[in-house]
């Protein structure tokens, strides 16, 4: 893979995981409540599980910044995204669509939908792409511009798709479906 693509994808995942952890750190009680709603761990273990999730996101996000840790970071991102998908899928199977996924932080409530699984599959594909060997070449100034532009586009796409997913239930109610 070209190093510009690798850096773009890695930087986008860094941003994703660090922003996700920041949401949880800004409102730890709200995050613990969201995590408890998933009913994946006993109530007594919710605080520890919440701390583990935040630590995992922070570690993964920061690991992408260190070149020797990038492969480990990509693997960790893949594991986290698969774990999130498992939790969402399990609750969808249980018929628990009304709980907040926790994807948008405490500011926006986003119920569980199969579309979240599709979004996470795309993100997991991006993490998996970061496991592909990177071709060695000298980077020039335009490569930095390309990385910044690519990250901005990916962040905008993620934000827009997240907002669309969060607003879909309200839109469906307005349409009467």
C-alpha positions in Angstrom: 0.0 0.0 0.0 1.1 3.5 -0.7 2.3 5.3 2.5 -0.1 8.2 1.9 -3.1 5.9 1.9 -1.7 4.2 5.0 -1.1 7.5 6.8 -4.6 8.8 5.8 -6.4 5.7 7.1 -4.3 5.5 10.2 -4.8 9.1 11.0 -8.5 8.9 10.5 -8.7 5.9 12.9 -6.6 7.8 15.4 -9.1 10.6 15.2 -12.0 8.2 15.5 -10.7 6.4 18.6 -9.5 9.5 20.4 -12.7 11.4 19.8 -14.7 8.3 20.9 -12.7 8.2 24.1 -13.0 11.9 24.7 -16.9 11.6 24.5 -16.7 8.9 27.2 -14.3 10.8 29.4 -16.5 14.0 29.2 -19.5 12.1 30.5 -18.4 9.0 32.3 -21.7 8.4 34.1 -23.6 8.6 30.9 -21.2 6.2 29.2 -21.5 3.7 32.1 -25.3 3.9 31.7 -25.1 3.3 28.0 -22.8 0.3 28.5 -25.1 -1.1 31.2 -28.0 -0.9 28.8 -26.2 -3.4 26.5 -26.5 -6.0 29.3 -23.2 -7.6 28.4 -21.6 -7.6 31.8 -22.9 -7.9 35.3 -23.9 -4.6 36.9 -20.9 -4.7 39.3 -18.5 -5.0 36.4 -19.9 -2.1 34.4 -17.5 0.5 35.8 -14.5 -1.8 35.1 -15.7 -2.6 31.6 -16.3 1.1 30.9 -12.7 1.9 32.0 -11.4 -0.9 29.8 -13.3 0.4 26.8 -11.9 3.9 27.3 -8.4 2.6 27.9 -8.6 0.5 24.8 -9.7 3.4 22.7 -7.1 5.7 24.0 -4.3 3.1 23.6 -5.4 2.3 20.1 -5.7 5.9 19.1 -2.3 6.9 20.4 -0.6 3.7 19.1 -1.4 4.7 15.6 0.8 7.7 16.1 3.9 5.6 16.8 5.2 4.0 13.6 6.5 0.8 15.3 3.0 0.3 16.9 0.9 0.9 13.8 0.3 -2.8 13.0 -0.7 -3.5 16.6 -2.9 -0.4 16.6 -4.6 -1.7 13.4 -5.2 -5.1 15.0 -6.5 -3.5 18.2 -8.9 -1.3 16.1 -10.1 -4.3 14.3 -10.8 -6.1 17.6 -12.5 -3.1 19.1 -14.8 -2.6 16.1 -15.7 -6.3 16.0 -16.5 -6.2 19.7 -18.7 -3.2 19.2 -20.4 -4.9 16.3 -20.9 -8.0 18.4 -22.6 -6.0 21.2 -24.8 -4.2 18.7 -25.8 -7.4 16.8 -26.5 -9.3 20.0 -28.8 -6.6 21.2 -30.5 -6.3 17.8 -31.1 -10.1 18.0 -32.5 -9.6 21.5 -34.9 -7.1 20.0 -33.4 -4.2 22.0 -33.3 -1.5 19.3 -34.3 1.3 21.6 -31.1 1.5 23.6 -28.5 4.2 22.7 -25.5 2.9 20.9 -23.2 5.4 22.5 -21.6 6.2 19.2 -22.3 9.9 19.3 -21.4 10.6 22.9 -23.9 12.0 25.3 -25.0 14.8 23.1 -27.0 12.7 20.6 -29.1 9.6 21.2 -28.6 7.0 18.5 -30.7 3.8 18.7 -29.4 0.5 17.5 -29.9 -0.3 13.8 -28.4 -2.8 11.3 -26.9 0.2 9.6 -24.5 0.6 12.5 -23.2 -2.9 11.7 -22.6 -1.8 8.1 -20.8 1.3 9.3 -18.7 -0.8 11.6 -17.9 -3.2 8.8 -16.6 -0.3 6.7 -14.5 0.9 9.7 -13.2 -2.6 10.3 -12.3 -2.8 6.6 -10.3 0.4 7.0 -8.5 -1.1 10.0 -7.8 -4.3 8.1 -6.3 -2.2 5.2 -3.9 -0.8 7.7 -2.5 -4.3 8.2 -1.3 -4.4 4.5 2.4 -3.9 4.1 3.4 -0.3 3.2 5.6 0.3 0.3 8.7 2.4 1.1 9.1 5.7 -0.7 10.1 9.2 0.1 7.2 11.5 1.0 7.1 15.0 -0.3 5.1 18.1 0.8 2.1 17.3 -1.4 1.8 13.9 0.4 1.1 15.8 3.6 -1.6 17.9 1.9 -3.1 14.7 0.5 -3.1 13.0 4.0 -4.7 16.1 5.6 -7.3 16.4 2.8 -8.1 12.7 2.9 -8.5 12.7 6.7 -10.8 15.7 6.5 -13.0 14.0 3.9 -13.1 10.7 5.9 -14.0 12.6 9.1 -16.7 14.5 7.3 -18.2 11.3 5.7 -18.1 9.6 9.1 -19.8 12.6 10.8 -22.4 13.0 8.2 -23.3 9.2 8.1 -23.4 9.1 11.9 -25.8 12.1 12.0 -28.0 10.5 9.3 -28.1 7.2 11.3 -29.0 9.1 14.4 -31.7 11.1 12.7 -33.2 8.2 10.8 -35.8 7.2 13.4 -37.1 10.8 13.7 -37.3 11.1 10.0 -39.2 7.8 9.8 -41.7 9.1 12.4 -42.2 12.3 10.3 -42.8 10.2 7.2 -45.4 8.2 9.1 -43.6 4.8 8.7 
